[in-house]
Structures are given as C-alpha cells and as structure tokens.
C-alpha cells in the first residue's frame, strides 16, 4: 500500500521489538575514490599542473586556469611511473582537477584592439 520493500518493513519490526534503531553503513558502500587506491596521486597532479597554471587575466576572480588538458595530465602521470591500468580515465581526472580548483578552459590573454 505504501510502496515499501518487505525488507524495510521487516527491519522496522525488528527495531520495534528490540527497542533499538538499526543504522545503515551508507559510507561503506560504493567504490573508493582514486586517491584511496593511489595515495600520492593528488600531489603528483599538483606538480604537473602548477607549471601550467594561469590566473584570471581580468583579475576579477581568483580562479586558476590551466593550459593543459586532462588527457595530457594522464599522459604525464604515465610518464612519471604510473601504469595505464591503475590510473583513472581522463574524464575522472578532469573532475579531480575541477575539485582541486583548476578550470579547464582556454583563456584569451589579450583582445585585439579595434581600428
């Protein structure tokens, strides 16, 4: 009638009988992030990206832009000793770069003056 699963009802009945509340382990589920499998990955990404980082040319924001793609970051990680199989995909590395505060956008340094 309510659309609940039988397991949920059984769990609720058990909680009422035992007078305790069952707590699910939601954090224990799912896949671990790439940094859990490769502990030095974030530091190595910082090393690779820092030399290609550029501040916002208008200085209106404190965003950092990089002149390197996630695919190129992945290739440089492979050159530095990681294997192709253990590294995450380029799209995952792109999301990691965004979380670290780097924006993967092209930056126009100077606009040409109109005559």
C-alpha positions in Angstrom: 0.0 0.0 0.0 2.8 2.4 0.8 5.2 1.0 -1.8 7.8 -0.1 0.8 10.0 -3.1 0.4 9.4 -6.2 2.6 13.0 -5.9 3.9 12.3 -2.3 5.1 9.1 -3.4 6.9 11.0 -6.4 8.5 13.8 -4.0 9.6 11.2 -1.7 11.2 9.5 -4.5 13.0 12.9 -5.7 14.3 13.7 -2.2 15.6 10.3 -2.0 17.4 10.8 -5.5 19.0 14.4 -4.9 20.1 13.9 -1.3 21.0 17.0 -0.2 19.1 17.5 1.6 15.8 19.5 -0.1 13.1 21.9 2.2 11.3 22.9 1.6 7.7 26.5 1.9 6.6 26.0 4.1 3.6 29.6 5.4 3.6 30.9 1.9 3.4 29.1 1.3 0.1 30.3 2.0 -3.3 33.7 2.5 -4.9 36.5 4.3 -3.1 38.0 7.4 -4.8 41.2 7.2 -6.8 43.2 8.8 -4.1 42.4 5.9 -1.8 44.0 3.5 -4.3 46.9 5.8 -5.3 47.9 7.9 -2.2 50.3 10.2 -4.0 48.1 10.9 -7.0 46.8 14.4 -5.9 50.3 15.6 -5.0 51.6 14.4 -8.4 48.7 16.2 -10.2 49.6 19.4 -8.4 53.2 19.1 -9.5 52.2 18.6 -13.1 49.6 21.3 -13.2 51.3 24.1 -11.3 53.8 24.8 -14.1 50.9 25.3 -16.5 48.6 27.4 -14.2 47.5 30.9 -15.1 45.4 33.3 -13.1 42.3 35.0 -14.4 43.6 37.7 -16.8 40.9 40.2 -15.7 41.7 39.6 -12.0 38.0 39.7 -11.2 38.0 36.2 -9.8 40.5 34.0 -8.0 40.0 31.1 -10.3 43.0 29.2 -11.7 43.0 28.2 -15.4 45.3 25.6 -16.8 46.7 25.3 -20.3 46.8 21.6 -20.2 44.0 19.0 -20.8 43.1 16.2 -18.5 44.3 13.7 -21.2 47.7 15.3 -21.2 47.8 15.2 -17.4 47.1 11.5 -17.6 49.9 11.0 -20.2 52.3 12.8 -17.9 51.3 10.7 -15.0 52.0 7.6 -17.0 55.4 9.1 -17.9 56.1 9.7 -14.2 55.7 6.0 -13.3 52.1 5.1 -13.1 50.7 2.4 -15.3 47.8 2.8 -17.7 45.7 0.3 -15.9 46.0 1.8 -12.4 45.2 5.4 -13.4 41.5 6.6 -13.7 40.2 7.7 -17.0 40.8 11.2 -18.4 37.2 12.3 -17.6 37.7 11.3 -13.9 41.0 13.3 -13.8 39.1 16.3 -15.3 36.6 16.1 -12.4 39.5 15.8 -9.9 41.1 18.9 -11.4 37.8 20.8 -11.1 37.5 19.7 -7.4 41.1 20.9 -6.8 40.1 24.4 -8.1 41.5 24.3 -11.6 39.3 25.3 -14.5 39.8 23.5 -17.8 39.1 26.4 -20.1 41.0 28.3 -22.7 42.0 31.8 -21.7 42.2 34.6 -24.1 45.1 36.7 -22.9 44.6 40.0 -24.8 41.8 41.0 -27.1 42.9 42.7 -30.3 42.2 46.4 -30.5 39.6 47.5 -33.0 40.8 50.1 -35.5 
